[in-house]
Structures are given as C-alpha cells and as structure tokens.
C-alpha cells in the first residue's frame, strides 16, 4: 500500500489535494492510504514516532513549521520519503532542490500535473525497492503484505486462496480469480 501524507494549513487546499490524490491513484489501480495533516509539526511528530510514509505532499508556506523546514528535518533519515511541494509561492521552487524534492506544483493544483508527479514518485519508489511489486491482501487476521517474488504458486481454498510462499503459506480472503486480476 502506497502511504501518502498531505500537509497543508489551508483546509480547502488540503481537502482538494487529498481528493485528487485518492481519485488519481484509484483510477490507475494503485492501492494507497492518504492521511491529511493541517500542521507540519503534527506530521513531523508522527514520523518521529515511527509512522512511515512513501510520499509527502507538502505546502511550502505554513505556520510554525513550513514544508521546507519539515523536508530539511526528514532528509537526514536513512530512508526519507519522496517529497512533492505544492505552493502558491513559485519563488520557493529552487529551494526544493536542497531537500531533494521530486516535484514542485503551483497552486491552484492542476490535476494532470499532480497525476504526473504521483506516478513519477510511485515508479521511483518501485525502482528503489528493486522493482519488487507488493500486494496488500486481506486475511482473517488483518492485512498481509506480500512481495510478488515471494509467491511460488496459488490455489483455491474454498472461497479463498492459499498462497504458497517462499516461507510457508497464507490464506487470503479473495477467490483465486480476484487475486489473479491484481497480478501483473
């Protein structure tokens, strides 16, 4: 599941970015979880407490802790998330290079530009992880994250599917036909 945080202190801009992101990724069949933050301080606190995000969509100008300062804190991490800045202040775009931002999008947010940025960052993340695509599958105990390269074979098990993996087996709560639709 592609984990995304959207952070903007302007509620209408935050809502729009979240809605666009969810719709775009749903259209291209990328499972995602999008979490909204109205404050850079709150987002940074959650990340420091162990919350993981693959991508941050950050407003540059916010009270207390702006997007640029937040990105500066995070670039010191061993595996920092990708960052896309969204701002009405185009003069700040060059500063994005100092924190390795992937894109800088101007407000008002253009859906096509956001789509390109999201897909670019998703492909970059897949390349970094060795191109190993992962699936998030429902089980009786919650969600199971499975790397495609770990699946040896699958077989029907009643209304569910038994996945035979490199290390053991798991029952997923999908019929084999539905699982097959999610595989490349």
Protein Blocks (a to p, Z undefined) as FASTA:
>chain_A
ZZdddddfbfklmmmmmmmmmmmmmmnopacdddddfbfklmmmmmmnopacfbdcddfb
dghiafklmmmmmmmpmbdcddddddfblklmmmmmmnopabdcdddddfklmmmmmmmm
mmmmmmmnoopacdddddfklcadddfklpmbdcdehjbccdddfeocddddbdfklmmm
mpZZ
